[in-house]
């Protein structure tokens, strides 16, 4: 499985998504949108807004949180094929 995480250091939801992946031993490549303006433009082009975190799982874009709901644990587990309590 190839996973990229589009994120920024100041983003609390980004940190939560990366902590989730780390806790489950899932490797990923981080793409810092603050350091890479082209990555920020790519997020806008793919999802229509500059919203992070964004995960790209084997080429499929996925926003792992919803405003007001936080990290979508069940959806992350389903998409990553891992059991969650």
BELHUTA-V640044 format. One record per backbone hydrogen bond with DSSP energy under -0.5 kcal/mol. CO is the residue of the C=O (numbers start at 1). NH is the residue of the N-H. If there is no record, write none. Layout:
co = {CO,CO}
nh = {NH,NH}
This chain:
co = {1,2,3,4,4,5,5,6,6,7,8,10,11,12,13,14,15,16,17,18,19,20,21,22,25,28,29,30,31,31,32,36,36,37,38,39,40,41,42,43,43,44,49,50,54,55,55,56,56,57,59,60,62,62,64,66,66,70,71,72,73,74,75,76,77,77,78}
nh = {3,58,29,6,56,7,31,53,54,33,11,12,15,16,17,18,19,20,21,22,23,24,26,25,27,30,5,32,7,33,36,39,40,41,42,43,44,45,46,47,49,48,51,52,6,57,62,4,58,60,61,57,55,64,72,69,70,66,73,76,77,78,79,80,81,82,81}
